Amino acid sequence: MEKELSTSFRIAYDVLRPVIEYADGKLVNRMGRASSLVIANSKFCASMYYEFGVRADDVIYPPIDCQTFHPTTSKPSSDYALTYFGKETKFSVVKNVADRGIKIKAFGSKTRSIPENLLKHPGVEFLGRVSTSELVNLYTNALFTLFPFTHEPFGYVPLESMACGTPVLTYDIQGPSEYVVNKRSGWLAHTDEEIAQRSIGLWKEGYPRRMRNECLKEASKFDKKLYTEKWLKTLTSRSAAFDRFLKIEACGSLTGLLSRQ
């Protein structure tokens, strides 16, 4: 995130970075040793744990309520690109896209980190905090959701957008790359310029309507019902393994006791 911070914050972070990373490593290690089960919310998140010496037992993605996040119309206006403004947003990319004539609507409540040149940009409409129903409508009517980020272990915004039938333009890295399917439920870019160029192409030419249906199919794989089943299966499996361990230990103790008799 440091590249998007102000100069004073970047300097402070550069000075404190070794201390922060050391503290992070100690915390993750301590929690890993104290846990009987380690679950990561993405493969990328699991890889970060692994770098700190903690191996994840499984990956269970966060759920989405497809009853709440769903298309609100079969005829979306598609006259803007939607984006999220937050601490992990790569604002320089959003500005680059807006500078090229693409109308952008943005939502988010963390206004301190938003550059002034974006808040005053003629091509950007910042809506601030919105209700869930308003957000669902915003997702549904967007041409696409723009999600340039600095660091994202999972990322709910792309998944919510897909559940509302709107494809996502983001990077082919980290959490979002694990569930946004390139050219089916969105587009995965490798560079900032590729995102800008793809945005222009989508704004001028659009995309096949079938992609909206593909978004719904992919998002349904993360519905909370499946998430609950996954957790129950994982916990039941772990419980069964623990029960077997106790029986083996009990059997071993009994055998040892009998042999001493």
N, C-alpha and C positions, 0 to 999 in steps of 0.2 A: 504493500500500500504506500510505501514511502515516496514513490515518484509523484504521487498525486497530492502529497502534503505540502504545506507552505514551507518556505525555506527554514524558518525557525524550528518547526517541528521535525524536519528532516535532519537538521544538525543535532537536535536533542536525541532523536532516535539512533543516529549513527554512533553517538557516544554511549548510549545505554543498551544498544543491541546485544553485545556479548553477555551482559548481565541478564537481560530478558530471556535470551535463548537458554542460558544455563538454568535459570529458574524454571522455565517451561519443561526442560528435560528432566529436572529433579521431580517436578510435580507429576508428570506423566509416568515416570518410573515408579514413584511411590504409589500412585493410584493403581498401576498395573499389578504391582506385587500384592496389593491389598484386595484385588478383585479375583473372584473365582471364575468370572466370565467377562470377556472383553468384546464388546460389539462396536464396530465402526459404522458410521452412517454413509460411507462410500468407500470404494477401493482406494481412492486418493487419500482419504482420511486414514485408512488402515496403513498406507505406505508411510504416512507421517508418524504414526505410532511406532512403526517398525524402526524408523530412523532413531527413535529414542530408546530402542531396545525392548519394546512391548509388541508382542505378536497378537493380533486380533483373532478371536476364535471364529468370528463370522462377520459378514457385512449385511446389515438390514437397513435398507433405505428408509428415510422418513416418509410417512404416509401423506396422502392428500384426500380430502373429502370430495369425491366426484359428484356428490349430491349438491354441494355448495358451489363448486367451481365447474361450470358447464356453460355451453353456449346459450346466450339469451335471445338470439335471433338467427334466422337462417339467411338473412341478408345483411351482413355487417357492412358498415359504411366504408371501412378500409381506406380512410382518408388521412391517416396519421400513423406514425410508428410510436409504440409505447416503450418507455424505459423506466427504470427505477433509479432514484437518487439516494444513495446511502454511502457509508464509509468505505465499502469495497468497490464502488463504481469508478470506472476509468473515465473520468469526466472529459479528458482531452479527446477521447474517441467520440463521445457524444457531441462535443462542439464541432469536431471535424465533419461529422455527418450532417449536423444542422447547417453548417456553413455551405454545404453543397445543395441547399434548397429543399431538404426533406423536413416536413412538418413533424415535430416531436411533441408528444405529451409525456410528462414525467410525474411520478408520484413518489412520496416518501416524506418522513417526518424529521429526518436528521439534517436540518437546514444549515447548521454551522459549517459543514464540510463542503457545501456547494459553492463553486466559484461564482463571483459576481457576474462575470461575463456570460454565464449560462442563464442566470436568473433574469438578466436583461436582454437576452438574445431574442430577436424578433421571431425566430423560427421555433422557439421552445416555449411551451405553456406548462409552467410548473403548478401542479394542483395541490401539493402538500399532502397532508394525511387525508385519506379517503376511506369511506366505509367499505365493508366487504362487498355489499351489493353494487356499489359504484365501481369498485375494482373489477368485479366480474364483467360488468358492462364495458369497461375500458379495455380489458383483455379481448373480449369478444369482437369489438368493433375495430380493433387495430389491424392494420395491414400485416404487420409483424411486430414482434417484441424484440427490441434491441437490448442485449445484455452483455456489455463489455465490462469485465471485472479485473480487479488486481489480484484477488485471492479468493477462492470459493470452494470449500470442502464439499458442499452439496449444491445449495442454491434452490430456494423454493420458487422464485419468480419464473424461471423457464417452465417448470412443471405446472404451475398454476395457469400459465398462458396456454400450454398445450391442452390442459383439461378444458379450456374454454374454446378450443379449436383453432388457436392462432399459433403459427409456427414461430420459431425463435432463431435469431441470429446471434451467435456467441462464439467462444473460442473452443478449439479442439484440445482442451486441456482440463485437468482437474475434474471436479464434480459434475458440472453440466455436460461434459463430453461422454459421461457414462449413460445418459438417458435421452439426450437429444440425438436423434438419428439423422445423420447428414442426408439432405435432399429428400427426406421423408417427413420428419416432424420439425425440420428446421435446417440450418446451415452452420457448419463448423468451420471457422476461419483460423488461419495460422498467424496472421499478422493484423495490426491495426489498419493498415491500408487495405487489406483484403476485406475487412469489415466495411470500410467506407465504400469501396467499389461495389460490393455485393448489395449494400443499402441502395445505392443509386440504381442498380439493375432492377431490384425489387420494386422500387418506387415508380420506375418508368414502365416496366414490363409485367409486373405482378408474378404470379406463379400458378401452377395447376390447382384447381379447386380440391382435388383429391387429397392434397396435403393437409387440409383442415380435418378430414376424416382420419388420416394417419395420426394426427396429433391426438385425437380422442382415443384411438386404439393404444398408443404408447402410454398415455397418461393413465389409462385404466389399469395398467400393470402395477400402479403405485397406490391404488385405492386402499383406504383404511381397512377394509374387510380383509384383503390379502395380507396387509401388514400385521393385523392381529393374529391371523393364522400362522404367519411366519414366526412371530414371537412365541406363540404357544408351542409350536413344534420345537423351536430351539430350547425353550425352557423345559419342556417335557423330556426331550432327549437328554439334557444335562441332568435333570432330576433322576432319570432312569440310570444314567451312568453313575451318579453319586450313590444311588441305592445299591447298585452292584458292588461298588467299592466298599460300602459298609458291610455287605454280606461276606465279601472276600476277607475283609479284616476280621469280622466276627468269627468266620470259619477258621482263619489262621490262628486266632487267639485260642479258640476251643481246642484245636489240634495240638497246640503247644501245651495247653493245660493238661490234656489227656496223656501226652508223652511224658510229662513230668510225674504223672501219677504212677 
